[in-house]
Amino acid sequence: IPTDCPQRNERLGWTGDAQVFVRTASLNFDVECFFKKWLHDLAADQGRDGCVPHVIPNVFDDMGGSSAWSDAAVICPWEIYRTYGDKKILEDQFDSMKAWIDWMRERSYKGSTPEDLIATAYYKYSTELFIKAAHALGRDVAEYENIPAEAAAAFRREYMENGRVKNATQTACVLALYFDITDDRAATATQLNELVKRAGHLETGF
């Protein structure tokens, strides 16, 4: 299983960590079979409602449905496909990917807390990847096509003003830039630069 840090009790298949390092891992090592197996386990542990546990195999029972962590259901198969070019992983995981997107879709309230900021950004990003996966497989996902633009617009309406994130953190600026949400990249990048200079270092976590 992919793990978090080995020096404490984090030796579990954390989904958040996996989706962060899957691209790097797949470019540096031959992890195609490894991730195919782990993603099969993810789909097996995924709830009937589409909720994805925080760790795979799931040993917590009541932990799951968190943005960035559960988005591994979409991000990991897409990145493995990008690296190795085999559509079978998309085919195998497509129902799991769709189930997670639908879980988010049913719960997307676009609120004002930092957690909702992150959730809205990942909702946009994962849905984009899901649409790309569907196109690669020749599947019709017309009902999902408008979601990324709608999520980006909601993010900008709720959290941004004149290309700058309101009550900004470095993480919020990075998400707005990397997920292509901001409509003024220069202003957002300038804001991020200011925040990093003020702190003296990165404060985004992984």
Order of alpha helices (4+ residues) and beta strands (2+ residues): alpha-alpha-alpha-alpha-alpha-alpha-beta-beta-alpha-alpha
